[in-house]
Amino acid sequence: MSGNPRPDELANLRPSGDAADACRAPMCTAPALTVILPCYNEAERLPGTLQALLTHLSAPPGKVEVLVVDDGSSDATVTVAEAVAAADRRVRVLSYGPNRGKGFAVRTGMLAAQGDLVVFTDADGSYQPSDLDRIVGALDRAPVAIGTRAGDPSGPIARRAASRVFNLAIRGTLGLPYGDTQSGLKGFWRPAAQQIFSQARVDGFAFDVEVLWLARQLGLEVAEVRVQAMERQGSKVQMVADALEMLGEVWTVRRARTTRVHGEVGSAPIPSPEATVSAGDPPLGAVSTPAGVPPALQVS
C-alpha cells in the first residue's frame, strides 16, 4: 500500500456549511479537552481516526483541540494532518524529525497541550470515541485515568501471552498494581500531565510504565477504566524485538528509581481541572518541551 491518501479521502475530512464556518473561527479561550494522536507513518489510517474523532467531539471551536504529533514520518502523515488543520480549527499539528519513538511523541504533545484535560489515544483508531468518553468521565474523580483492555479471546495467542508476561514483569520490577500498563488510551488533568511528562525520559514503547511509575511516586490517584481495543492491521509493534527493548527500558526506569539518575521526583499539589487558570497560562511558544526536542520542531 502506498501510504499516500487519495484526494477524495482528504475531502471527506473537511467540514462543510455552518460547521466549516464554526471551525474556522479563532479560538479565544483554552479548550476543555485536548486529544493527542502520536503518529508515525499513519497516512492511511489517520484520516479515518480523525473523521471519527471530529464527528464525535464538540464542534464549536474553543471546547476541544485535537493535537496530531508527527514523529518523523516518512510518508504523507503531515500532509493528511495539515489538510484537516487548514479546514478545522480544532486540529493542530506538531512535526519534527527524525523519528524518536512513541514516548517522545506523547511527551511532546502533553507538554504542548492547552486543554484542562489531556488524553492520548492511538492514531490507528484502535479505541472508539466512546472509550475516550469513559476516560474523560473517570477524570472527574482522579487526576490520572488509564484504559484497561478487556480480554479478546479472538486475538493472537502469542500477543496475549506476551502482554501477560510483560505486565507480570512490570509488577515484579516496579511494583505497579495496575491491570494494564500498556493501553494506548490514558488521560490526565493538565497540571498532573505537566508534572509527570516534564520528568519523563523514556522515548520508546515502555514510556507508559515510566509515566505510571512517576504518577505513583507523585502520589497521584490513578483510575482504571475498562476499554475495548480493536486489533488493527499494520501494527508498528514487533513482538519479540520490542518486548526485549521495553524490558530494557523498564530496567532503566527501575535504575532511575534506585539511583535517582534523573534527579528527585518533584511533587506539588495538583489542583482540580476547575482550578486551572487558563488566562494565566503561557502562550504555546513558551510551553516547555521535552529535553532533546530537535530545533526543527514546527507548529502548524
N, C-alpha and C positions, 0 to 999 in steps of 0.2 A: 504494500500500500504506500502511496506517495507521501503521506503526511501533510499534504497541502490541501486546504479546504476549497470546495467549489464555490464560485461566486454566489450561487443560489443559497448555499449554506450560510454565508455571511449575511445575505439579505434577510434571511429568516430571523436573524438575531436582532434586527433593527426595529425599534418600536415605531408605530405609525400614529397619525392623528393626534388626539389630545395627549396620549401617553408620551409621544415623541416630544411635544412642546413642554410637558412637565419635566421630562428627563433632561432637557437642555437648560432648564432654569438653574441659576447658580445656587450652590449650597451655602447658606449663611450661618448655619449652626453645626456643631459637631453631631454626627449621626449617633443614634442609639445603639446601632449594631454594625460591626464590621465582620464580614465573612472573607476569610483569606483562602485563596486557592494557590498552593505551591505547585508550580508546573515545570516539567522537563519533557520536552518533545511531546506535547499533548495537543497538537494542532487538530488532530482528527476527533478526539474525544471532548475537547474543551467546548466546542460550540453547543453540544447537547447539554453539558453540565451548566453552562451559563444560561441557556434558554430555560432550563428547569428552575434555576435559582431566581432569575429575574422575573419569571412569571409568578413565582410563589411569594417573593418578598414584597414589602410595601413599595408601591410605585412612586409616590411623591418623593422628590429628592430631599435630602437632609435627614431622612429617618434611617437609611441604611447605606452602607458602601460595600461594594464587592471589590476586594483588592487582589488582583492577579499578580503573583510574583513569579517571573520567568527566571528559572535557574540555569541560565546559559544554554538555552535550547538551540539546536542546530536545524530545526525545522521552522515552520511558519507560525509557531505558537504566538509570538509577539504580534504578528500581523493580524491574527484572529482576535486577540485581546484588544488591540488598539482600534480595530474596526468597530467593536462594540462600544469601547470607551468614547469614541468620537460621537456616537449617537445617543449614549445613555450616561448621564452624569453620575449615576450610581456606581459606575465602574472606574477604577484607577488601575494603572499598570506600573509595576516596578520591574526593571530588566537590568541584568548585569551579566558579565561573563568573566572567566569561564564557569562551567558547571561546578558547584561547590557541594551539593548534597541537599536532601530534603530538610534536614535540620537547620541548615544555613538559611534556606528559603523561608521556612516558617518563622525563624527568628527575625529575619529582615522584615517580614510582614507585621509581626507582632509589635515591633518597636516603631513601625511607621503607622500603625492603625490609629484611627481617630475616634472610633466608636467607644461608647461607655462599656459595651460588652464586645468581646472579640472571640470569634470562633474560627478554627481552621478545619477544612474538610478536603477530601481528596478530589483532585481535578478530573478524575476519570468517572465521576458520578457513582461511585460505589455506595454512597449513602443518599437516601432520599431526603428531600426537604423536610418531611415530617420528622425524621430523626434529628435534623438540625433544630426543629422546634422543641424537641424533648430536651436537648442540651440547653437551649436558651431558658426553658422553663425551670430547669434544675439550678440555674444561676440565680434564681430568686432566693435559694436557701444556702448557697455555698459559693465562695469566690472562684472555685475551680470545678468544672464538670467534665467527665470523660465518658465516652461511649464504651460499653462492654458488649462485644459482639455475641449475638445469640449463636449457639452451635448450629452449624449447617451440615447435616448428615450427608448431603449430596456433594460437598466439597471434596477436593483431593485429599485422600487419606494421609499421604506423606506431608502435605502442608499443614493439616490439622495436628498431626503428631509433632511436627517441628515447632509449631506455635505453642503447643502444650509444654514441651520440653524447655523452650526458651523462657516461658513465663515462670516455670518452676525454678529455673536458674536465676531469674531476676529476684524471686522471693528469697532464695537462699543467699544470694550475693549481697543484696542491698536491703533486704527486709521489707520490701514494699508489699503491702497487703492486698493490692488491687487485683481484681479478677482478670483484667485485660489491659496490659500496659501499652500495647501496640496499635490500638484502634486509631484510625486516621480521622477521628472526629473528637475534638476537645474544645472546651470553651473556658473563658476567663473574664473576670472583671478586669478592666484595663489597668488599674493600679497593680493588681496581682500579676498580670502579664508583664508589666514593666519591671517589676521586681525579679520575677523568675527569669525572663529572657535576657535581661541585662547581665545576668550572671551565668547564663548557659554558654557552653563552649562546644558541645558535640555537634558536628555538621552532618553526620550520617543518619541512618535509619534508627539508631539507638537513642536519638535525641529525646524521644518520648520518655525513656527511662530517666534520663537526667532531669527533665522537666518535672516529673513526678517526685523524684528524689528531692529536688530543690523546694517544691511545694511543701513536702513533708518537713524538711529542715526549717522552713519558714513558719511552720505551724498552721498552714492553710488547710481548711477543710476541703475535702475532695468528694463530690457527689458522683456516684456511678449510675449510669443510665443505660438500660438495655436498648441496643440498636441492632439493626439487621444489615450486614454488609453483603452486597451482591458481588459474586465473582465476575471479574472483568477480564476480557482478552487483552493481551499486550502488557501484562503487569511488568513493572520495572524491577521487581524483586527476583533475584536469583537465589533460590532457597538455600543451598549449601554455602556458597561463597558469602552471601550477605549474612547468613546466620553466624558464620565464623567471625566476620568483620564486626557484627553487632556485639558479639560476646567480648571481643577485644575492646570495643568502646565502653561496654558496661564495666569492664575491669578498670578502665581509665577513670570512670566516674567513682568507682569504689576507692581507687588510689587517691583521688581528689578528696574524698570524704575523710580518709585517714591521715593524709599529709597536708591537706589544705593547700594544694599546689595552685589553686585558683584564688586563694585568699579566703577569709572567713565569709560564710554566707551571711549577708546583711539582711536585717529584718526591720520592718517598721509597721505601724498599724495600717491595716488595709481598710480604707473607707468603703462604704457600700456604694453601688453604682449611683444612687441618688445623690450621694455626697460629692461626686466628682464635679469639679468646677470647670466646665468647658471653656468659659470665657478667658480663664487664666492659662489655658494650655498653650504651649509654644507652637508656632506655625510648623508645618511639615518639615521645612528645611532645617529646623532646629532640633527635631526629634533625634535622639541618639540612635545610631545604627550599630550593628554588631562589630566587634573587633575584626578587622581584616576585610571590610566591605571594599570591593575594588573601586578606584576613583571613577570608573566608567559607569557606576550606578546611576541610572537615569529614571526620572519620574515622568511618566507620560500623562 
